[in-house]
């Protein structure tokens, strides 16, 4: 009985490790246009553009951003 329990636990651990694949790195650039951006409490920007590159905010603009 103890051997079956240990075998069961090892099987669960093996599948658990396989399920934890590394996510692919974020390498895209995209823009969110015509959005409402809250920069701080009480500081709101209407119809703004938010540029995100490699997972980080690169620019926040009031007018449409040109690439």
Secondary structure as UniProt FT lines:
FT   HELIX           2..18
FT   STRAND          29..40
FT   TURN            41..42
FT   STRAND          43..53
FT   TURN            54..55
FT   STRAND          56..61
//
